Amino acid sequence: MAFKTADTNKNEQQGEKIAYTVEVTRVTLTENEHRVLFDAKVNGVSISGFGFCEYTNQQGEQGTMVQFPQRKGKDSTGAAKYYNIVWFPVSRELKADIEKQICKFIDEMS
């Protein structure tokens, strides 16, 4: 039996960029005021378990980041390790749009 293999780098080789649209569908506040959980539709597919948090790096600069849904697994040594279930590139513009949608949800909750 022969299997057809897909060329996973086909879009990259052709120089095409995939556009991602994210629509935040639910926001859950956490006890940590610097982190919220949210669900979203990414290009029409519903995905639960995202996180959005503020952080400070070692140089003292502050920023925000999108955390992807994860599942706990084990590495080769048997230690617990977390693996992303889904991932897609997040540009600055997309991150700003997600933050704006989250802030809108929070304002509506108040």
Secondary structure per residue as TSV (DSSP state, phi and psi in degrees):
chain	resnum	aa	ss	phi	psi
A	1	M	-	360.0	133.8
A	2	A	-	-107.3	139.8
A	3	F	-	-109.2	138.9
A	4	K	-	-85.4	126.5
A	5	T	-	-98.9	137.8
A	6	A	-	-88.7	145.8
A	7	D	-	-85.2	102.2
A	8	T	T	-70.1	-22.1
A	9	N	T	-98.9	13.1
A	10	K	H	-57.4	-47.3
A	11	N	H	-64.5	-39.7
A	12	E	H	-65.9	-39.1
A	13	Q	H	-66.7	-33.5
A	14	Q	T	-84.7	-4.3
A	15	G	T	78.9	11.6
A	16	E	-	-81.4	143.0
A	17	K	-	-112.8	136.4
A	18	I	-	-87.4	130.8
A	19	A	-	-89.7	131.1
A	20	Y	-	-110.2	129.4
A	21	T	-	-111.4	132.2
A	22	V	E	-122.5	124.8
A	23	E	E	-117.7	112.4
A	24	V	E	-71.3	126.5
A	25	T	E	-108.3	-22.4
A	26	R	E	-156.9	143.2
A	27	V	E	-128.2	134.9
A	28	T	E	-123.6	124.4
A	29	L	E	-77.6	146.8
A	30	T	-	-111.1	171.5
A	31	E	S	-65.4	-30.7
A	32	N	S	-78.5	116.7
A	33	E	T	-70.8	-9.3
A	34	H	T	-97.1	5.7
A	35	R	E	-141.6	137.1
A	36	V	E	-129.2	154.5
A	37	L	E	-104.6	146.8
A	38	F	E	-150.3	156.3
A	39	D	E	-110.7	151.8
A	40	A	E	-151.0	161.3
A	41	K	E	-105.0	119.5
A	42	V	E	-108.6	113.2
A	43	N	T	50.9	38.2
A	44	G	T	89.4	-4.7
A	45	V	E	-100.9	124.0
A	46	S	E	-75.7	128.5
A	47	I	E	-133.2	130.3
A	48	S	E	-107.2	152.3
A	49	G	E	100.1	19.1
A	50	F	E	-75.4	157.8
A	51	G	E	-128.2	151.8
A	52	F	E	-134.7	123.2
A	53	C	E	-140.0	158.8
A	54	E	E	-97.3	146.7
A	55	Y	E	-144.4	163.7
A	56	T	E	-125.4	125.3
A	57	N	-	-84.5	-178.2
A	58	Q	T	-65.7	-24.5
A	59	Q	T	-85.9	0.7
A	60	G	S	87.1	5.2
A	61	E	-	-82.4	138.2
A	62	Q	E	-98.4	151.5
A	63	G	E	-161.2	-177.4
A	64	T	E	-128.8	157.3
A	65	M	E	-149.5	152.4
A	66	V	E	-94.2	128.3
A	67	Q	E	-104.4	131.5
A	68	F	-	-87.6	154.4
A	69	P	-	-57.2	138.6
A	70	Q	E	-129.0	160.6
A	71	R	E	-130.4	139.7
A	72	K	E	-80.6	132.8
A	73	G	E	-138.9	-165.9
A	74	K	E	-131.0	143.6
A	75	D	-	-88.7	-172.7
A	76	S	T	-64.7	-22.7
A	77	T	T	-87.7	-6.5
A	78	G	S	93.5	-2.0
A	79	A	-	-76.1	147.1
A	80	A	E	-69.0	137.3
A	81	K	E	-143.7	147.0
A	82	Y	E	-103.7	137.6
A	83	Y	E	-122.7	136.2
A	84	N	E	-65.7	137.1
A	85	I	S	-84.1	-41.6
A	86	V	-	-131.1	158.4
A	87	W	-	-158.7	145.1
A	88	F	-	-153.0	154.9
A	89	P	-	-67.8	136.9
A	90	V	-	-116.9	111.2
A	91	S	-	-79.6	167.9
A	92	R	H	-59.9	-39.9
A	93	E	H	-65.7	-42.0
A	94	L	H	-66.8	-40.5
A	95	K	H	-62.9	-40.9
A	96	A	H	-64.6	-38.4
A	97	D	H	-66.3	-42.3
A	98	I	H	-62.1	-44.4
A	99	E	H	-61.1	-40.7
A	100	K	H	-63.1	-42.8
A	101	Q	H	-65.8	-39.3
A	102	I	H	-64.2	-44.9
A	103	C	H	-60.3	-38.1
A	104	K	H	-63.3	-44.3
A	105	F	H	-60.4	-45.1
A	106	I	H	-63.3	-41.9
A	107	D	H	-61.8	-39.1
A	108	E	H	-70.0	-28.1
A	109	M	H	-73.0	-26.6
A	110	S	-	-77.4	360.0
